[in-house]
Amino acid sequence: MDLLRIIIAILLPPLGVFLQVGFAGAFWLNILLTLLGYIPGIVHAVWIIARR
């Protein structure tokens, strides 16, 4: 299941984080990072998924 979440995180980083943590602070941080730059959003999403 984590592999599927990582693939989703690469395509849509906020969705990958949402599937992992829901509407927690990490989700909102990821939206902000994705809006500021797509790559930081991907890195943050993969880190959140791999950490848990």
Biopython code that builds the backbone (N, CA, C, O; Angstrom):
import numpy as np
from Bio.PDB.StructureBuilder import StructureBuilder

atoms = [
    (1, "MET", "N", (0.819, -1.196, 0.000)),
    (1, "MET", "CA", (0.000, 0.000, 0.000)),
    (1, "MET", "C", (0.860, 1.257, 0.000)),
    (1, "MET", "O", (0.477, 2.259, -0.604)),
    (2, "ASP", "N", (2.014, 1.226, 0.664)),
    (2, "ASP", "CA", (2.879, 2.406, 0.680)),
    (2, "ASP", "C", (3.405, 2.736, -0.708)),
    (2, "ASP", "O", (3.584, 3.910, -1.033)),
    (3, "LEU", "N", (3.656, 1.729, -1.529)),
    (3, "LEU", "CA", (4.129, 1.975, -2.892)),
    (3, "LEU", "C", (3.073, 2.738, -3.688)),
    (3, "LEU", "O", (3.397, 3.660, -4.435)),
    (4, "LEU", "N", (1.824, 2.354, -3.526)),
    (4, "LEU", "CA", (0.735, 3.062, -4.213)),
    (4, "LEU", "C", (0.636, 4.505, -3.726)),
    (4, "LEU", "O", (0.419, 5.414, -4.527)),
    (5, "ARG", "N", (0.792, 4.721, -2.422)),
    (5, "ARG", "CA", (0.752, 6.085, -1.878)),
    (5, "ARG", "C", (1.915, 6.920, -2.398)),
    (5, "ARG", "O", (1.746, 8.111, -2.662)),
    (6, "ILE", "N", (3.078, 6.326, -2.547)),
    (6, "ILE", "CA", (4.237, 7.067, -3.065)),
    (6, "ILE", "C", (4.006, 7.452, -4.521)),
    (6, "ILE", "O", (4.350, 8.562, -4.927)),
    (7, "ILE", "N", (3.437, 6.562, -5.299)),
    (7, "ILE", "CA", (3.124, 6.883, -6.697)),
    (7, "ILE", "C", (2.105, 8.019, -6.756)),
    (7, "ILE", "O", (2.246, 8.941, -7.560)),
    (8, "ILE", "N", (1.084, 7.955, -5.911)),
    (8, "ILE", "CA", (0.090, 9.036, -5.858)),
    (8, "ILE", "C", (0.754, 10.335, -5.407)),
    (8, "ILE", "O", (0.424, 11.410, -5.908)),
    (9, "ALA", "N", (1.699, 10.235, -4.451)),
    (9, "ALA", "CA", (2.381, 11.433, -3.947)),
    (9, "ALA", "C", (3.223, 12.088, -5.027)),
    (9, "ALA", "O", (3.391, 13.307, -5.019)),
    (10, "ILE", "N", (3.747, 11.318, -5.940)),
    (10, "ILE", "CA", (4.530, 11.898, -7.031)),
    (10, "ILE", "C", (3.611, 12.617, -8.016)),
    (10, "ILE", "O", (3.968, 13.666, -8.552)),
    (11, "LEU", "N", (2.439, 12.056, -8.252)),
    (11, "LEU", "CA", (1.504, 12.674, -9.191)),
    (11, "LEU", "C", (0.747, 13.846, -8.554)),
    (11, "LEU", "O", (0.645, 14.919, -9.149)),
    (12, "LEU", "N", (0.222, 13.640, -7.352)),
    (12, "LEU", "CA", (-0.538, 14.668, -6.626)),
    (12, "LEU", "C", (-0.106, 14.642, -5.161)),
    (12, "LEU", "O", (-0.707, 13.934, -4.353)),
    (13, "PRO", "N", (0.920, 15.400, -4.813)),
    (13, "PRO", "CA", (1.470, 15.328, -3.453)),
    (13, "PRO", "C", (0.451, 15.522, -2.322)),
    (13, "PRO", "O", (0.491, 14.754, -1.360)),
    (14, "PRO", "N", (-0.457, 16.504, -2.381)),
    (14, "PRO", "CA", (-1.400, 16.645, -1.266)),
    (14, "PRO", "C", (-2.312, 15.425, -1.091)),
    (14, "PRO", "O", (-2.680, 15.084, 0.034)),
    (15, "LEU", "N", (-2.670, 14.781, -2.172)),
    (15, "LEU", "CA", (-3.522, 13.602, -2.071)),
    (15, "LEU", "C", (-2.786, 12.464, -1.371)),
    (15, "LEU", "O", (-3.373, 11.761, -0.549)),
    (16, "GLY", "N", (-1.523, 12.281, -1.686)),
    (16, "GLY", "CA", (-0.735, 11.246, -1.011)),
    (16, "GLY", "C", (-0.632, 11.488, 0.482)),
    (16, "GLY", "O", (-0.730, 10.551, 1.275)),
    (17, "VAL", "N", (-0.435, 12.745, 0.871)),
    (17, "VAL", "CA", (-0.353, 13.082, 2.296)),
    (17, "VAL", "C", (-1.724, 12.926, 2.944)),
    (17, "VAL", "O", (-1.818, 12.443, 4.073)),
    (18, "PHE", "N", (-2.774, 13.320, 2.260)),
    (18, "PHE", "CA", (-4.118, 13.179, 2.809)),
    (18, "PHE", "C", (-4.453, 11.719, 3.078)),
    (18, "PHE", "O", (-5.047, 11.404, 4.109)),
    (19, "LEU", "N", (-4.083, 10.830, 2.173)),
    (19, "LEU", "CA", (-4.347, 9.408, 2.382)),
    (19, "LEU", "C", (-3.583, 8.860, 3.578)),
    (19, "LEU", "O", (-4.011, 7.884, 4.193)),
    (20, "GLN", "N", (-2.469, 9.474, 3.907)),
    (20, "GLN", "CA", (-1.654, 9.012, 5.028)),
    (20, "GLN", "C", (-2.101, 9.604, 6.363)),
    (20, "GLN", "O", (-2.221, 8.875, 7.348)),
    (21, "VAL", "N", (-2.348, 10.914, 6.412)),
    (21, "VAL", "CA", (-2.598, 11.571, 7.703)),
    (21, "VAL", "C", (-3.966, 12.239, 7.808)),
    (21, "VAL", "O", (-4.334, 12.667, 8.903)),
    (22, "GLY", "N", (-4.721, 12.348, 6.752)),
    (22, "GLY", "CA", (-6.002, 13.044, 6.803)),
    (22, "GLY", "C", (-5.794, 14.551, 6.776)),
    (22, "GLY", "O", (-4.841, 15.046, 6.175)),
    (23, "PHE", "N", (-6.698, 15.276, 7.436)),
    (23, "PHE", "CA", (-6.629, 16.740, 7.439)),
    (23, "PHE", "C", (-5.748, 17.273, 8.563)),
    (23, "PHE", "O", (-6.097, 18.265, 9.202)),
    (24, "ALA", "N", (-4.637, 16.640, 8.806)),
    (24, "ALA", "CA", (-3.707, 17.090, 9.852)),
    (24, "ALA", "C", (-2.873, 18.259, 9.326)),
    (24, "ALA", "O", (-3.015, 18.672, 8.175)),
    (25, "GLY", "N", (-2.010, 18.778, 10.180)),
    (25, "GLY", "CA", (-1.167, 19.908, 9.799)),
    (25, "GLY", "C", (-0.238, 19.602, 8.643)),
    (25, "GLY", "O", (0.075, 20.487, 7.847)),
    (26, "ALA", "N", (0.207, 18.352, 8.540)),
    (26, "ALA", "CA", (1.104, 17.970, 7.447)),
    (26, "ALA", "C", (0.421, 18.117, 6.088)),
    (26, "ALA", "O", (1.074, 18.437, 5.094)),
    (27, "PHE", "N", (-0.874, 17.887, 6.044)),
    (27, "PHE", "CA", (-1.623, 18.037, 4.797)),
    (27, "PHE", "C", (-1.611, 19.487, 4.333)),
    (27, "PHE", "O", (-1.351, 19.768, 3.163)),
    (28, "TRP", "N", (-1.893, 20.409, 5.252)),
    (28, "TRP", "CA", (-1.933, 21.827, 4.897)),
    (28, "TRP", "C", (-0.544, 22.346, 4.553)),
    (28, "TRP", "O", (-0.398, 23.185, 3.664)),
    (29, "LEU", "N", (0.469, 21.859, 5.243)),
    (29, "LEU", "CA", (1.848, 22.226, 4.920)),
    (29, "LEU", "C", (2.203, 21.736, 3.521)),
    (29, "LEU", "O", (2.881, 22.435, 2.768)),
    (30, "ASN", "N", (1.752, 20.552, 3.177)),
    (30, "ASN", "CA", (2.055, 20.017, 1.857)),
    (30, "ASN", "C", (1.358, 20.814, 0.758)),
    (30, "ASN", "O", (1.931, 21.015, -0.312)),
    (31, "ILE", "N", (0.155, 21.260, 1.001)),
    (31, "ILE", "CA", (-0.525, 22.109, 0.012)),
    (31, "ILE", "C", (0.271, 23.386, -0.208)),
    (31, "ILE", "O", (0.468, 23.815, -1.345)),
    (32, "LEU", "N", (0.727, 23.991, 0.881)),
    (32, "LEU", "CA", (1.527, 25.212, 0.773)),
    (32, "LEU", "C", (2.822, 24.944, 0.003)),
    (32, "LEU", "O", (3.177, 25.715, -0.889)),
    (33, "LEU", "N", (3.525, 23.869, 0.334)),
    (33, "LEU", "CA", (4.770, 23.544, -0.364)),
    (33, "LEU", "C", (4.529, 23.244, -1.839)),
    (33, "LEU", "O", (5.338, 23.621, -2.687)),
    (34, "THR", "N", (3.435, 22.576, -2.150)),
    (34, "THR", "CA", (3.124, 22.267, -3.549)),
    (34, "THR", "C", (2.808, 23.538, -4.327)),
    (34, "THR", "O", (3.174, 23.658, -5.497)),
    (35, "LEU", "N", (2.134, 24.482, -3.690)),
    (35, "LEU", "CA", (1.842, 25.751, -4.364)),
    (35, "LEU", "C", (3.109, 26.576, -4.578)),
    (35, "LEU", "O", (3.231, 27.279, -5.581)),
    (36, "LEU", "N", (4.045, 26.492, -3.642)),
    (36, "LEU", "CA", (5.299, 27.230, -3.778)),
    (36, "LEU", "C", (6.247, 26.590, -4.787)),
    (36, "LEU", "O", (7.071, 27.276, -5.392)),
    (37, "GLY", "N", (6.134, 25.314, -4.963)),
    (37, "GLY", "CA", (6.973, 24.591, -5.918)),
    (37, "GLY", "C", (6.603, 23.125, -5.889)),
    (37, "GLY", "O", (6.456, 22.536, -4.818)),
    (38, "TYR", "N", (6.456, 22.548, -7.035)),
    (38, "TYR", "CA", (5.977, 21.165, -7.115)),
    (38, "TYR", "C", (6.957, 20.187, -6.468)),
    (38, "TYR", "O", (6.529, 19.257, -5.784)),
    (39, "ILE", "N", (8.247, 20.376, -6.666)),
    (39, "ILE", "CA", (9.270, 19.467, -6.136)),
    (39, "ILE", "C", (9.275, 19.453, -4.606)),
    (39, "ILE", "O", (9.313, 18.366, -4.029)),
    (40, "PRO", "N", (9.239, 20.596, -3.916)),
    (40, "PRO", "CA", (9.172, 20.532, -2.449)),
    (40, "PRO", "C", (7.938, 19.784, -1.942)),
    (40, "PRO", "O", (8.005, 19.100, -0.921)),
    (41, "GLY", "N", (6.833, 19.907, -2.639)),
    (41, "GLY", "CA", (5.624, 19.167, -2.267)),
    (41, "GLY", "C", (5.816, 17.670, -2.400)),
    (41, "GLY", "O", (5.367, 16.905, -1.547)),
    (42, "ILE", "N", (6.482, 17.247, -3.467)),
    (42, "ILE", "CA", (6.751, 15.820, -3.671)),
    (42, "ILE", "C", (7.685, 15.297, -2.593)),
    (42, "ILE", "O", (7.439, 14.236, -2.019)),
    (43, "VAL", "N", (8.747, 16.028, -2.316)),
    (43, "VAL", "CA", (9.719, 15.592, -1.304)),
    (43, "VAL", "C", (9.039, 15.461, 0.058)),
    (43, "VAL", "O", (9.238, 14.473, 0.766)),
    (44, "HIS", "N", (8.248, 16.449, 0.415)),
    (44, "HIS", "CA", (7.555, 16.405, 1.701)),
    (44, "HIS", "C", (6.574, 15.234, 1.750)),
    (44, "HIS", "O", (6.502, 14.538, 2.763)),
    (45, "ALA", "N", (5.826, 15.010, 0.685)),
    (45, "ALA", "CA", (4.843, 13.919, 0.659)),
    (45, "ALA", "C", (5.521, 12.559, 0.794)),
    (45, "ALA", "O", (5.067, 11.713, 1.564)),
    (46, "VAL", "N", (6.597, 12.346, 0.055)),
    (46, "VAL", "CA", (7.308, 11.064, 0.140)),
    (46, "VAL", "C", (7.907, 10.891, 1.528)),
    (46, "VAL", "O", (7.908, 9.783, 2.064)),
    (47, "TRP", "N", (8.416, 11.966, 2.116)),
    (47, "TRP", "CA", (8.977, 11.879, 3.458)),
    (47, "TRP", "C", (7.893, 11.518, 4.486)),
    (47, "TRP", "O", (8.133, 10.690, 5.364)),
    (48, "ILE", "N", (6.728, 12.119, 4.385)),
    (48, "ILE", "CA", (5.625, 11.816, 5.309)),
    (48, "ILE", "C", (5.205, 10.347, 5.163)),
    (48, "ILE", "O", (4.972, 9.667, 6.163)),
    (49, "ILE", "N", (5.110, 9.870, 3.949)),
    (49, "ILE", "CA", (4.669, 8.489, 3.725)),
    (49, "ILE", "C", (5.733, 7.494, 4.193)),
    (49, "ILE", "O", (5.405, 6.476, 4.802)),
    (50, "ALA", "N", (6.998, 7.783, 3.911)),
    (50, "ALA", "CA", (8.061, 6.857, 4.295)),
    (50, "ALA", "C", (8.296, 6.857, 5.807)),
    (50, "ALA", "O", (8.732, 5.851, 6.366)),
    (51, "ARG", "N", (8.011, 7.969, 6.463)),
    (51, "ARG", "CA", (8.245, 8.080, 7.894)),
    (51, "ARG", "C", (7.259, 7.240, 8.695)),
    (51, "ARG", "O", (7.612, 6.751, 9.768)),
    (52, "ARG", "N", (6.047, 7.058, 8.213)),
    (52, "ARG", "CA", (5.018, 6.348, 8.977)),
    (52, "ARG", "C", (4.873, 4.951, 8.523)),
    (52, "ARG", "O", (4.049, 4.210, 9.059)),
]
sb = StructureBuilder()
sb.init_structure("model")
sb.init_model(0)
sb.init_chain("A")
sb.init_seg("    ")
for serial, (resi, resn, name, xyz) in enumerate(atoms, 1):
    if name == "N":
        sb.init_residue(resn, " ", resi, " ")
    sb.init_atom(name, np.array(xyz, "f"), 0.0, 1.0, " ", f" {name:<3s}", serial, name[0])
structure = sb.get_structure()
